[in-house]
Amino acid sequence: MGRRHAHHGIHPTRAARGRPVTERTEVRILVDGEAIYIGAWLYDRDAGGVVPGERVRDGDITKSDYFGVMFDTYHDRQNGFVFTTTRRGSSTTVRS
């Protein structure tokens, strides 16, 4: 298998933007030379309060709880690719 990376500096983009997360969150990134694999475990003490969102591909996920990753492929801190998913498995792919 390729290289493994663990990232511990996870920050929310909503609610308390820029502050450390209040719930346990683990992300693993695996790279094998051909692909990048991302796994995320997002814990919540109030699982009933998680907003699952709709089951629509490339829909508006901003009204649900979601996990996303952005790759700054141009290394310019302005353009990149964003991949998101919700609890229900809805996903979006956006070039920003």
C-alpha positions as CSV (number, residue, x, y, z in Angstrom):
1,M,0.0,0.0,0.0
2,G,1.1,3.6,-0.4
3,R,1.8,6.3,2.0
4,R,-0.6,7.0,4.9
5,H,-1.3,10.4,6.4
6,A,-3.3,11.4,9.5
7,H,-4.5,15.0,9.7
8,H,-5.4,16.3,13.1
9,G,-5.9,20.1,12.4
10,I,-9.5,19.8,11.3
11,H,-11.6,22.9,11.4
12,P,-15.3,23.5,10.6
13,T,-16.4,25.8,7.9
14,R,-19.8,26.6,9.4
15,A,-21.0,27.1,13.0
16,A,-17.7,28.1,14.6
17,R,-15.7,28.8,11.4
18,G,-12.0,28.4,12.0
19,R,-12.2,27.1,15.5
20,P,-11.2,23.5,16.4
21,V,-14.0,21.0,16.1
22,T,-16.0,20.2,19.3
23,E,-16.7,16.6,18.3
24,R,-14.2,13.8,17.7
25,T,-13.2,13.6,14.0
26,E,-10.7,11.3,12.4
27,V,-9.6,11.5,8.8
28,R,-7.2,9.0,7.0
29,I,-5.7,9.7,3.6
30,L,-4.1,6.9,1.6
31,V,-2.0,7.5,-1.6
32,D,-0.9,4.7,-3.8
33,G,0.6,6.5,-6.8
34,E,-2.6,6.2,-8.9
35,A,-5.4,7.4,-6.5
36,I,-6.1,9.1,-3.3
37,Y,-8.4,7.4,-0.8
38,I,-10.1,9.3,2.0
39,G,-11.9,7.9,5.0
40,A,-13.6,10.0,7.6
41,W,-15.1,9.1,11.0
42,L,-17.3,11.9,12.2
43,Y,-18.6,11.4,15.7
44,D,-21.5,13.3,17.3
45,R,-22.7,13.0,20.9
46,D,-26.2,14.0,19.6
47,A,-26.5,11.7,16.5
48,G,-30.2,12.5,16.3
49,G,-29.3,16.2,15.6
50,V,-27.3,15.3,12.4
51,V,-29.1,16.7,9.4
52,P,-28.8,14.0,6.7
53,G,-29.8,16.1,3.7
54,E,-31.4,15.0,0.5
55,R,-30.3,12.0,-1.7
56,V,-29.6,14.1,-4.8
57,R,-26.2,14.1,-6.6
58,D,-24.7,17.5,-7.0
59,G,-27.6,19.1,-5.1
60,D,-27.4,21.8,-2.5
61,I,-25.8,20.2,0.6
62,T,-25.4,23.5,2.5
63,K,-28.6,22.7,4.4
64,S,-27.2,19.4,5.7
65,D,-24.3,18.2,7.7
66,Y,-21.5,17.2,5.3
67,F,-17.8,16.3,5.1
68,G,-15.7,17.8,2.3
69,V,-12.2,17.9,1.0
70,M,-10.6,20.6,-1.2
71,F,-7.5,20.0,-3.3
72,D,-5.6,23.1,-4.3
73,T,-4.3,21.5,-7.5
74,Y,-3.0,24.8,-8.9
75,H,-1.2,25.7,-5.7
76,D,-2.6,29.2,-5.8
77,R,-4.9,29.2,-2.8
78,Q,-7.8,30.4,-5.1
79,N,-8.7,27.5,-7.4
80,G,-9.2,23.9,-6.7
81,F,-11.5,20.9,-6.6
82,V,-14.0,20.3,-3.8
83,F,-15.5,16.9,-3.1
84,T,-18.3,16.6,-0.5
85,T,-20.6,13.9,0.9
86,T,-23.5,13.7,3.4
87,R,-24.7,11.1,5.8
88,R,-27.2,9.9,3.2
89,G,-24.4,9.5,0.6
90,S,-25.3,12.5,-1.5
91,S,-22.1,13.9,-3.1
92,T,-20.9,16.9,-5.0
93,T,-17.8,17.6,-7.1
94,V,-17.1,21.3,-7.8
95,R,-14.3,23.1,-9.4
96,S,-13.8,26.4,-7.5
